[in-house]
Amino acid sequence: MGPRAADSTVLAGARVVLPSGTVEDGRVTVEGTRIAASAREGARTIDLAGHWVVPGFVDMHNHGGGGASFTSGTVEEVLTGIRTHREHGTTTLVASTVTGEMDFLARRAGVLSELVEQGDLAGIHFEGPFISPCRKGAHSEGLLRDPDPAEVRKLLDAARGTARMFTLATELPGGIDSVRLLAEHGVIAAIGHTDATYEQTVEAIDAGATVATHLFNAMPPLAHREPGPIAALLEDDRITVELINDGTHLHPAVLELAYRHKGAGRVALITDAMDAAGFGDGEYQLGPLAVEVTDGVARLVEGGSIAGSTLTLDTAFRRAVTLDAIPVEDVVRSISANPARLLGVDDRVGSLDPGKDADLVVLDEDFVLKGVMRRGEWIIEPKTA
């Protein structure tokens, strides 16, 4: 038998993190697939004393996991990757592509859009090919192109309304017009893999860009006479910054800098995961590029650039609280509420409010994952005495 649906369940005794703060000895009531305001008579009670209950995690930037690629895998392989991340607390997930031929990306959008339509994914994120060759990271330089609005529109059409975000080097020809096009269609224009100046970044934000793709990574560093994109992205309240908290992409002091300047309401913790997440070291492909994963760090075989991560969001959560000393409530905002808001799904997920989907994560006192529920069904049921 698979995981059992909870018709009426009360999770009692845990520290429950709500938008208003943490409730000691709290209760979360699940009725069917949703969170309820009160329990009906005869509801099953699970004693979670000594645990935390937090909203299910929302990952808006993820390329795969469990040995499966969202960029090139079959439908079954993509579902394997989704299941892998669900087992690590990510109950809402956007599939990210990498740079490829336009026709291939359009076909890929058709495959992924079906999984969005049936509720397995929350949308599609196109990372590339509209990025800077100067800051390409793990993208094939020969396939990069300027962000022509007509080609952006082609991918929007191929995604059939399921595109949620495009990462663009907005300083390239057509970049600003592409930002405006995306904003008009209600799709996130994210500034990333960019060699933009401070002034060019400000122009893109004014045109409608609202997200910084993995801030600090794949962009010019902050300098005293050339502040570049980082200063513009940190200072503007219209921008939410993605951060990869895996201990490899960012120094802890840089993570603290971002939180200090943006505030918890404008940070989104992401994985930028590739196939090896939840799977292990070895040889992989990221789009057309060969990747070697050693000790959990993914790098291109040719050139050695970091090639995404092997991070899962339960690890990002635990690091943020235990190593970076970020308050639990702030981490919950960054890993659940903020990405849900950006993706336009915060009416259903991102917090433990009554009426929303019963998506939640159970953590022990050391913030180790012990349970995952999605839409009222246990993916991992916590063991209780």
DOZAMAR-846640 format. One line per 8 residues: number of its first residue (from 1); their letters; for each residue x, y, z of N, C-alpha, C, O. Coordinates in steps of 0.2 Angstrom, whole numbers. Layout:
NUM> a> X Y Z X Y Z X Y Z X Y Z  ... .
***
This chain:
1> mgpraads> 4 -6 0 0 0 0 4 6 0 10 6 3  2 12 -3 5 18 -3 4 22 3 0 19 7  6 28 3 4 33 9 -3 33 10 -7 34 5  -5 34 16 -12 34 18 -15 41 18 -12 45 21  -21 42 15 -24 49 15 -26 50 22 -29 46 25  -26 56 25 -28 58 31 -35 61 30 -35 67 29  -41 58 32 -47 60 31 -48 66 36 -51 71 35  -46 65 43 -47 70 48 -41 68 53 -42 63 57 .
9> tvlagarv> -36 72 53 -31 71 57 -29 78 61 -29 83 58  -27 77 67 -24 83 71 -17 81 73 -15 76 76  -13 86 71 -6 85 73 -5 90 79 -6 96 78  -3 87 84 -4 91 91 3 91 94 7 86 94  4 96 98 10 96 103 16 99 100 21 100 103  16 101 93 22 103 90 23 111 91 18 114 92  29 113 89 29 120 88 27 121 80 30 119 76  22 125 80 19 126 73 21 133 71 19 138 74 .
17> vlpsgtve> 24 134 65 25 141 62 20 143 57 19 140 52  17 148 60 11 152 56 14 158 53 19 161 56  10 162 49 12 168 47 13 173 52 17 178 52  9 172 58 9 177 63 15 175 68 16 179 73  18 170 67 23 168 72 23 161 74 19 157 71  27 158 79 27 152 81 23 151 87 23 154 91  18 145 86 14 143 92 17 137 95 18 132 92  18 138 102 21 133 106 15 128 107 9 130 108 .
25> dgrvtveg> 16 122 107 11 117 109 5 118 104 -1 118 106  6 119 98 1 120 93 -2 114 90 0 108 91  -7 116 86 -11 110 83 -12 112 75 -14 118 74  -12 107 71 -13 108 64 -19 103 62 -17 97 63  -24 105 60 -30 100 58 -30 99 51 -30 104 47  -30 93 49 -31 91 41 -37 88 40 -39 83 43  -41 90 35 -47 87 33 -47 86 26 -47 90 22  -46 79 24 -45 77 17 -39 80 15 -33 78 17 .
33> triaasar> -39 84 10 -33 87 7 -31 94 9 -26 97 7  -35 97 14 -34 104 16 -33 104 23 -35 100 27  -30 110 25 -30 112 32 -36 115 34 -40 119 31  -39 113 40 -45 115 43 -44 119 49 -39 119 52  -49 123 50 -49 128 56 -50 124 63 -48 126 68  -54 118 62 -56 114 68 -57 107 66 -58 105 60  -56 103 71 -56 96 70 -64 93 71 -67 96 75  -66 88 67 -72 85 68 -71 79 73 -66 77 75 .
41> egartidl> -77 77 76 -76 72 81 -74 66 79 -75 64 73  -69 62 82 -66 56 80 -60 57 76 -58 52 74  -58 63 75 -52 64 72 -46 60 75 -45 60 81  -41 58 71 -35 54 73 -31 60 75 -30 65 72  -27 59 81 -23 63 84 -16 60 84 -15 55 86  -11 64 81 -4 62 81 0 67 86 0 73 85  3 64 91 7 68 96 14 69 93 18 65 92  15 76 91 22 78 89 25 82 93 29 87 91 .
49> aghwvvpg> 25 81 100 28 85 105 36 84 103 38 79 102  40 90 104 47 90 103 48 91 95 54 90 93  43 92 91 44 93 84 42 100 82 39 104 86  44 102 76 41 108 72 37 105 67 38 100 63  32 109 65 28 108 59 28 115 55 26 120 58  30 115 49 31 121 45 28 119 38 26 113 37  26 124 34 23 123 28 28 119 23 34 119 24  25 116 19 29 112 13 33 117 10 31 123 9 .
57> fvdmhnhg> 39 115 8 44 119 4 42 120 -3 38 116 -6  43 126 -6 42 128 -12 48 130 -16 51 135 -14  50 126 -21 57 127 -25 55 130 -31 52 126 -36  57 136 -33 56 139 -39 61 139 -44 61 142 -49  67 135 -42 72 134 -47 76 127 -46 79 126 -41  74 123 -50 76 116 -49 77 112 -56 72 112 -60  82 109 -57 84 106 -64 83 98 -63 83 95 -69  82 95 -57 81 88 -57 83 85 -50 85 89 -46 .
65> gggasfts> 83 78 -50 85 75 -44 84 68 -45 80 65 -49  86 64 -40 85 57 -40 88 53 -46 85 48 -48  93 56 -49 96 53 -55 92 55 -62 94 53 -67  87 60 -61 83 62 -67 84 69 -68 84 73 -64  83 71 -75 84 77 -77 77 80 -79 74 77 -83  75 86 -77 69 89 -80 70 92 -87 66 93 -90  77 93 -88 78 96 -95 78 91 -101 76 92 -106  79 84 -99 80 80 -105 76 73 -103 76 69 -107 .
73> gtveevlt> 74 72 -97 71 65 -95 65 64 -98 61 68 -100  63 57 -98 56 55 -100 51 58 -94 53 60 -89  45 57 -96 40 59 -91 41 55 -84 40 58 -79  42 48 -85 43 44 -79 49 47 -75 49 47 -69  54 49 -79 61 51 -75 59 58 -72 62 59 -66  56 62 -75 54 68 -72 50 67 -65 51 70 -60  45 62 -66 41 61 -60 46 58 -54 44 59 -48  51 54 -56 56 52 -51 59 57 -48 60 57 -42 .
81> girthreh> 61 62 -52 64 68 -49 60 72 -44 62 74 -39  53 73 -46 49 76 -42 48 72 -35 48 75 -30  47 66 -36 46 62 -30 52 62 -25 51 63 -19  58 63 -28 64 63 -24 64 70 -20 65 70 -14  62 75 -23 62 81 -19 56 82 -14 56 85 -9  50 78 -16 45 78 -11 47 75 -5 45 77 1  51 69 -5 54 66 0 58 70 5 60 68 10  60 76 2 65 80 6 61 87 8 64 92 9 .
89> gtttlvas> 54 86 7 50 92 10 47 97 4 43 101 6  50 96 -2 47 101 -7 41 98 -10 41 94 -14  35 101 -8 29 99 -10 26 103 -16 21 101 -19  30 109 -17 28 113 -23 35 114 -27 39 117 -24  35 112 -34 41 113 -37 40 115 -44 36 113 -48  45 120 -46 45 122 -53 51 118 -57 56 118 -54  50 116 -63 55 113 -67 59 118 -71 56 122 -75  65 118 -70 70 123 -74 73 119 -79 75 113 -79 .
97> tvtgemdf> 73 122 -85 77 120 -91 84 123 -91 86 127 -86  89 120 -95 95 124 -96 95 125 -104 91 123 -108  100 129 -106 101 131 -113 101 125 -118 104 120 -116  97 126 -123 97 121 -128 94 124 -135 93 130 -135  94 121 -140 91 123 -146 84 125 -145 80 122 -141  82 131 -148 75 133 -147 70 128 -149 65 128 -145  70 124 -154 65 119 -155 65 114 -150 60 111 -148  71 112 -147 71 107 -142 68 110 -136 64 106 -132 .
105> larragvl> 69 116 -134 66 119 -128 58 120 -129 55 119 -124  56 121 -135 49 122 -136 46 115 -135 40 114 -132  49 109 -138 46 103 -137 46 101 -129 42 98 -127  52 103 -126 52 101 -119 47 105 -115 44 102 -110  45 111 -117 40 114 -113 33 111 -114 29 111 -110  32 108 -120 26 104 -121 26 98 -116 20 97 -114  31 95 -115 31 89 -111 30 91 -103 26 88 -100  34 96 -101 33 98 -94 26 102 -93 24 101 -87 .
113> selveqgd> 23 105 -98 17 108 -97 12 103 -95 7 105 -91  12 97 -98 7 92 -96 7 90 -89 2 89 -86  14 90 -86 14 88 -79 12 94 -75 10 93 -69  12 100 -77 10 106 -73 2 105 -73 -1 106 -68  -1 104 -79 -8 104 -80 -11 98 -76 -17 99 -73  -7 93 -74 -10 87 -70 -8 88 -63 -10 84 -59  -5 94 -61 -3 95 -54 3 93 -51 4 93 -45  7 90 -55 14 87 -53 19 93 -52 23 92 -48 .
121> lagihfeg> 19 98 -56 23 103 -56 19 110 -55 13 110 -57  23 115 -53 19 121 -52 21 126 -58 18 132 -58  25 124 -62 27 128 -68 33 127 -71 37 122 -69  35 131 -76 42 130 -80 46 136 -79 43 142 -80  52 135 -78 57 141 -78 62 139 -83 65 134 -83  62 144 -88 67 144 -93 74 148 -91 74 154 -91  79 144 -90 85 147 -88 90 146 -94 93 140 -95  91 151 -98 94 150 -104 89 149 -110 83 146 -108 .
129> pfispcrk> 90 150 -116 97 152 -119 99 160 -119 104 162 -122  94 164 -116 95 171 -116 99 174 -111 97 179 -107  105 171 -111 110 174 -105 117 175 -108 118 174 -114  121 179 -104 127 181 -106 133 176 -107 134 172 -102  136 176 -112 142 171 -113 147 173 -108 151 168 -106  148 179 -106 153 181 -100 151 177 -94 156 177 -90  145 176 -92 143 173 -86 138 167 -87 133 166 -84  141 163 -92 136 157 -94 136 151 -89 131 148 -89 .
137> gahsegll> 141 151 -84 141 145 -79 140 139 -83 144 137 -88  136 134 -81 135 128 -84 130 128 -90 126 123 -90  131 132 -94 127 132 -100 132 132 -107 137 135 -106  129 129 -112 133 128 -118 134 135 -122 129 137 -124  140 138 -122 140 144 -125 138 144 -133 135 149 -135  139 139 -136 137 139 -143 130 139 -144 127 141 -150  126 138 -139 118 138 -140 115 145 -137 109 146 -137  119 149 -134 117 155 -131 114 160 -137 117 160 -142 .
145> rdpdpaev> 110 164 -135 107 169 -140 104 175 -136 103 175 -130  104 181 -140 101 187 -137 93 186 -136 90 182 -139  91 189 -131 84 188 -129 79 191 -133 76 197 -132  78 189 -139 73 191 -144 66 190 -142 64 184 -140  62 195 -141 55 195 -139 51 190 -143 47 186 -140  52 189 -149 49 184 -153 50 177 -151 46 173 -151  57 176 -149 58 169 -147 56 168 -140 54 162 -138  56 173 -136 53 172 -129 46 170 -130 43 166 -126 .
153> rklldaar> 42 174 -134 35 172 -135 34 165 -138 29 162 -136  39 163 -142 38 156 -144 38 151 -139 34 146 -139  43 152 -134 43 147 -128 37 148 -124 34 143 -121  34 155 -123 28 156 -119 22 152 -122 19 149 -119  22 152 -129 16 149 -132 17 141 -131 12 138 -130  23 139 -132 25 131 -131 23 129 -124 21 123 -123  23 133 -119 22 131 -112 15 131 -111 13 129 -105  11 134 -115 3 134 -114 1 137 -108 -3 134 -104 .
161> gtarmftl> 4 142 -106 2 146 -100 5 143 -93 3 145 -88  10 139 -94 13 136 -88 20 139 -87 23 137 -82  22 143 -91 29 146 -89 28 151 -83 23 155 -83  32 150 -79 32 155 -73 38 160 -72 37 165 -69  43 158 -76 49 162 -75 54 161 -81 55 156 -83  57 167 -83 63 167 -88 69 170 -84 68 176 -82  75 167 -85 81 170 -83 84 173 -89 85 170 -94  85 180 -88 88 184 -94 94 188 -92 94 190 -86 .
169> atelpggi> 99 189 -97 104 194 -96 101 200 -99 101 201 -105  98 204 -95 94 209 -98 98 215 -102 95 219 -105  104 215 -101 108 220 -104 109 218 -112 111 223 -115  108 212 -114 109 210 -121 103 213 -125 98 215 -123  105 214 -132 100 217 -136 93 213 -136 93 207 -136  88 216 -135 81 213 -134 79 212 -127 74 210 -125  84 213 -122 83 211 -115 77 215 -112 73 212 -109  77 221 -113 72 226 -109 65 224 -112 60 224 -109 .
177> dsvrllae> 65 224 -119 59 222 -122 56 216 -120 50 215 -119  60 211 -119 58 204 -117 56 204 -110 51 201 -108  59 209 -105 56 209 -99 49 212 -99 45 210 -95  48 217 -103 41 220 -103 36 215 -106 31 215 -103  38 211 -111 34 206 -113 32 201 -108 26 199 -107  37 199 -104 35 194 -99 31 197 -93 26 194 -91  32 203 -92 28 207 -87 21 207 -89 16 206 -85  20 209 -95 13 209 -98 9 203 -98 3 203 -97 .
185> hgviaaig> 13 197 -98 10 190 -98 10 188 -91 8 182 -90  12 191 -86 12 189 -79 17 184 -77 16 179 -73  22 184 -81 28 179 -80 34 182 -77 35 188 -79  37 179 -72 43 182 -69 49 183 -74 51 179 -77  51 189 -74 57 191 -78 63 191 -72 63 196 -68  67 186 -73 73 186 -68 79 188 -71 81 186 -76  83 192 -67 90 194 -70 95 189 -67 95 188 -61  98 186 -72 103 181 -70 108 179 -76 107 181 -81 .
193> htdatyeq> 113 176 -74 119 175 -79 120 181 -83 120 181 -89  121 186 -79 121 193 -82 128 196 -81 132 195 -76  130 200 -86 136 205 -85 134 212 -85 138 216 -87  128 213 -83 125 220 -83 129 225 -78 132 223 -73  129 231 -80 131 236 -75 125 238 -70 120 235 -71  127 242 -65 122 244 -61 116 248 -64 111 246 -63  118 252 -69 113 256 -72 109 252 -77 103 253 -77  112 247 -80 108 243 -84 103 238 -80 97 237 -82 .
201> tveaidag> 105 236 -74 101 232 -70 95 236 -67 89 234 -67  96 243 -65 91 247 -63 86 248 -69 80 248 -68  88 249 -75 83 249 -81 79 243 -81 73 244 -83  82 237 -80 78 231 -81 73 230 -75 67 228 -77  75 233 -69 70 232 -64 64 237 -65 58 236 -64  66 243 -68 60 248 -69 56 245 -75 50 247 -75  59 241 -79 55 238 -85 50 232 -82 45 230 -86  51 230 -76 47 224 -74 50 218 -71 47 214 -69 .
209> atvathlf> 57 218 -71 60 212 -68 59 212 -60 59 217 -57  58 206 -58 56 205 -50 60 200 -46 59 200 -40  65 197 -50 68 191 -46 76 192 -49 77 193 -54  80 190 -44 87 189 -45 89 182 -45 88 179 -40  91 179 -51 92 172 -51 99 171 -47 104 174 -49  99 166 -43 104 164 -38 109 170 -37 115 170 -40  107 175 -33 111 181 -32 118 179 -30 119 175 -27  123 183 -33 130 183 -32 133 178 -37 139 179 -39 .
217> nampplah> 130 173 -39 132 168 -43 131 170 -51 125 172 -52  136 169 -55 135 170 -62 133 178 -63 129 179 -68  137 182 -60 136 189 -61 142 193 -59 146 190 -54  144 199 -61 150 202 -58 149 203 -51 144 205 -48  155 203 -48 155 204 -40 154 212 -39 155 216 -43  152 213 -33 151 220 -30 158 223 -30 163 220 -27  159 229 -33 165 233 -33 164 240 -31 158 242 -32  169 243 -28 168 250 -25 166 255 -30 163 260 -28 .
225> repgpiaa> 169 255 -36 167 260 -41 163 257 -47 160 261 -51  162 250 -47 158 247 -52 153 242 -48 154 236 -47  148 245 -45 143 241 -40 140 235 -44 138 230 -41  139 236 -51 136 231 -55 129 229 -53 126 233 -49  127 223 -55 120 221 -53 118 220 -46 113 221 -44  123 217 -42 122 215 -35 119 221 -31 114 220 -27  122 227 -32 120 232 -28 113 234 -30 109 236 -25  112 234 -36 105 236 -38 100 231 -36 94 233 -34 .
233> lleddrit> 101 225 -36 97 220 -34 95 220 -27 90 218 -25  101 221 -23 100 221 -16 96 227 -13 92 227 -8  97 233 -17 94 239 -14 86 240 -16 83 244 -12  84 236 -21 77 238 -23 72 233 -20 73 227 -21  67 236 -17 62 232 -14 57 228 -19 54 224 -16  58 230 -25 54 226 -30 57 219 -32 54 215 -35  63 218 -30 67 212 -31 67 207 -26 69 209 -20  65 201 -27 66 195 -23 73 192 -25 73 190 -31 .
241> velindgt> 77 190 -21 84 187 -23 83 179 -21 82 177 -15  85 175 -26 86 168 -25 93 167 -21 98 171 -23  94 163 -17 100 161 -13 100 153 -13 96 150 -12  106 151 -15 108 143 -14 112 142 -8 118 144 -8  109 140 -3 112 139 4 114 132 4 112 128 8  120 130 1 122 123 1 129 123 4 132 118 4  132 129 6 139 129 8 144 129 3 150 130 5  142 129 -3 147 129 -9 146 135 -13 151 139 -15 .
249> hlhpavle> 140 137 -15 138 143 -19 140 150 -15 141 154 -18  138 150 -9 139 156 -5 142 155 2 141 150 5  147 160 3 150 160 10 144 162 15 140 166 13  144 160 21 139 162 26 138 169 27 133 172 28  144 173 27 144 180 27 140 183 22 136 189 23  140 180 16 137 183 10 129 182 11 125 186 9  127 176 13 120 174 15 118 179 20 112 182 19  121 181 25 119 185 30 118 192 27 114 196 29 .
257> layrhkga> 123 194 23 122 201 20 116 201 16 113 207 16  114 196 12 108 197 8 102 197 13 97 201 11  102 193 18 96 194 23 96 200 26 90 203 27  101 203 28 102 209 31 99 215 27 95 220 29  101 215 20 99 220 16 92 219 13 88 224 12  90 213 11 83 212 8 78 211 13 72 213 12  80 208 19 74 206 24 72 200 22 72 198 16  69 196 27 66 189 25 61 189 20 60 184 17 .
265> grvalitd> 57 195 19 52 195 15 54 195 7 49 195 3  60 196 6 63 197 -1 68 192 -2 73 193 -7  68 186 1 73 181 0 69 174 -2 64 173 1  72 171 -7 69 164 -9 75 159 -9 79 160 -13  74 155 -4 79 149 -4 78 144 -10 72 142 -10  82 142 -14 81 138 -19 87 132 -19 91 133 -15  86 127 -23 91 122 -24 95 123 -30 101 122 -29  93 125 -35 96 125 -42 99 118 -43 104 117 -46 .
273> amdaagfg> 95 113 -40 97 106 -40 98 103 -47 94 105 -52  102 98 -48 103 94 -54 102 87 -53 100 85 -47  103 83 -58 101 76 -57 103 72 -51 100 68 -48  109 74 -48 112 71 -43 109 72 -36 111 68 -31  105 77 -36 102 78 -29 98 72 -27 94 69 -30  99 70 -21 96 64 -18 98 58 -21 95 53 -20  104 58 -25 106 52 -28 113 50 -27 114 44 -26  118 55 -28 125 53 -26 130 55 -31 128 58 -36 .
281> dgeyqlgp> 136 54 -29 142 56 -34 142 52 -40 139 47 -41  145 55 -45 146 51 -52 146 56 -57 147 62 -57  145 53 -63 145 57 -70 138 58 -72 134 53 -72  136 64 -74 130 66 -76 130 70 -82 136 72 -84  124 72 -85 124 77 -91 119 82 -88 114 81 -85  121 89 -90 117 94 -88 116 98 -95 120 101 -98  110 96 -98 109 98 -105 114 94 -109 115 88 -108  118 98 -114 123 94 -118 130 94 -114 135 91 -117 .
289> lavevtdg> 131 96 -108 137 96 -105 138 91 -100 134 89 -96  144 88 -100 146 83 -95 148 86 -88 151 91 -88  145 83 -83 146 85 -76 149 79 -72 147 74 -72  153 81 -67 156 76 -62 154 79 -56 155 84 -54  151 74 -52 149 76 -45 154 72 -40 154 66 -40  157 76 -36 162 73 -31 161 76 -24 161 82 -24  160 72 -19 158 75 -13 152 79 -12 152 84 -9  147 78 -17 141 82 -17 142 88 -21 137 92 -21 .
297> varlvegg> 147 90 -24 148 96 -27 148 95 -35 152 90 -37  144 98 -39 143 96 -46 147 102 -50 147 108 -49  152 99 -54 156 104 -58 156 101 -65 156 95 -67  157 106 -70 158 104 -77 164 100 -78 169 102 -75  164 95 -82 170 91 -83 175 95 -87 181 95 -85  173 99 -91 177 104 -95 177 111 -92 171 114 -93  182 113 -89 182 120 -86 181 121 -79 183 125 -76  177 116 -76 177 115 -69 172 120 -66 171 121 -59 .
305> siagstlt> 167 123 -70 162 128 -67 157 124 -63 156 118 -64  155 127 -57 150 124 -53 144 123 -58 142 127 -62  141 117 -58 135 115 -62 129 114 -58 127 108 -57  126 119 -56 120 118 -51 122 115 -45 128 116 -43  117 112 -41 119 109 -35 116 102 -34 112 100 -38  118 99 -28 115 93 -26 110 94 -20 109 89 -16  109 100 -19 105 102 -13 98 100 -13 95 100 -18  95 98 -7 88 98 -6 86 103 -1 90 105 3 .
313> ldtafrra> 80 105 -1 78 111 3 77 109 11 78 114 15  77 103 12 77 101 20 84 103 22 85 105 28  89 101 18 96 103 20 97 111 20 100 113 25  94 114 15 95 122 15 91 125 21 94 129 24  86 122 23 82 124 29 86 123 36 87 128 40  89 117 36 93 115 42 99 120 43 101 122 48  103 121 37 109 125 37 107 132 39 110 135 43  101 135 36 100 142 38 98 143 45 100 148 48 .
321> vtldaipv> 95 138 49 93 139 56 99 137 60 101 141 65  103 131 59 108 129 64 115 132 62 118 133 67  117 133 56 123 136 55 123 144 54 128 147 56  118 146 51 118 153 49 114 157 54 114 163 54  111 154 59 107 157 64 102 162 62 100 167 65  98 160 56 93 164 54 86 161 58 85 155 58  82 166 60 76 164 64 72 159 60 71 160 54  69 154 63 65 149 60 59 152 56 58 150 50 .
329> edvvrsis> 56 157 59 51 161 55 53 164 49 49 164 44  59 167 49 62 170 43 64 165 37 63 166 31  66 159 40 68 154 35 61 151 32 61 149 26  56 150 36 50 148 33 47 153 27 45 151 22  48 159 29 46 164 24 50 163 17 47 163 12  56 162 18 61 162 12 60 155 8 61 155 2  58 150 12 58 143 8 51 141 6 50 136 3  46 145 9 39 143 7 34 149 5 32 149 -1 .
337> anparllg> 33 154 9 29 159 8 31 164 2 27 165 -2  37 166 2 40 170 -3 39 167 -10 37 170 -15  42 161 -11 42 158 -18 34 157 -20 33 157 -26  30 155 -15 23 154 -17 20 160 -19 16 160 -24  21 166 -16 19 172 -18 21 174 -25 17 176 -29  28 173 -26 30 175 -33 27 171 -38 26 173 -44  26 164 -37 23 160 -42 16 161 -43 13 158 -47  13 165 -38 5 166 -39 1 160 -36 -4 159 -39 .
345> vddrvgsl> 4 156 -32 1 150 -29 0 151 -22 -2 146 -18  1 157 -19 0 158 -12 -7 157 -9 -8 158 -3  -12 157 -14 -19 155 -11 -20 148 -9 -25 146 -6  -15 144 -11 -16 137 -10 -10 134 -6 -11 129 -2  -4 137 -6 2 134 -3 6 140 0 5 146 -1  11 138 4 16 143 7 15 144 14 19 148 17  9 143 17 8 144 24 3 139 27 0 135 23  2 138 33 -2 133 36 -9 136 38 -12 135 43 .
353> dpgkdadl> -12 141 34 -18 144 35 -24 139 33 -23 135 28  -29 139 37 -35 135 35 -38 137 28 -38 142 26  -39 131 25 -42 132 18 -37 130 13 -38 129 7  -30 131 15 -25 129 10 -23 122 10 -26 118 14  -20 120 4 -18 113 4 -14 111 10 -10 114 13  -15 104 12 -12 102 18 -5 99 16 -4 93 15  -1 104 14 6 103 13 10 105 19 10 111 20  14 100 22 18 102 28 24 98 29 24 92 26 .
361> vvldedfv> 28 100 33 34 96 34 35 96 42 34 101 45  37 90 44 38 89 51 46 88 52 49 84 49  48 92 57 56 92 58 56 91 66 52 93 70  62 87 68 63 86 75 67 92 78 67 97 74  69 92 84 71 98 87 78 100 85 80 105 86  81 95 81 88 97 77 86 99 70 91 100 66  80 100 68 78 102 61 80 97 56 81 98 50  80 91 58 80 85 53 73 83 51 69 82 56 .
369> lkgvmrrg> 72 82 45 66 80 42 63 73 45 67 69 44  57 73 47 54 67 50 48 65 47 45 60 47  44 70 43 38 69 40 37 74 34 39 80 35  33 72 29 31 76 24 24 74 22 22 68 21  19 79 22 13 78 19 11 83 13 13 88 14  8 80 8 6 84 3 -1 83 1 -3 77 0  -5 88 1 -12 87 0 -15 82 4 -20 78 2  -14 82 10 -17 78 15 -14 70 15 -17 66 19 .
377> ewiiepkt> -9 69 11 -7 62 10 1 62 13 5 66 11  2 57 17 9 57 20 14 54 14 12 49 12  19 58 12 24 55 8 29 52 13 31 46 11  30 55 19 34 51 24 30 53 30 29 58 32  28 47 33 24 48 40 28 48 46 32 43 46  28 53 50 32 53 56 31 47 60 26 45 62  37 45 63 36 39 68 35 42 75 40 46 77  30 40 78 29 43 85 29 37 90 27 31 88 .
385> a> 31 39 96 31 34 101 24 31 103 23 27 107 .
***
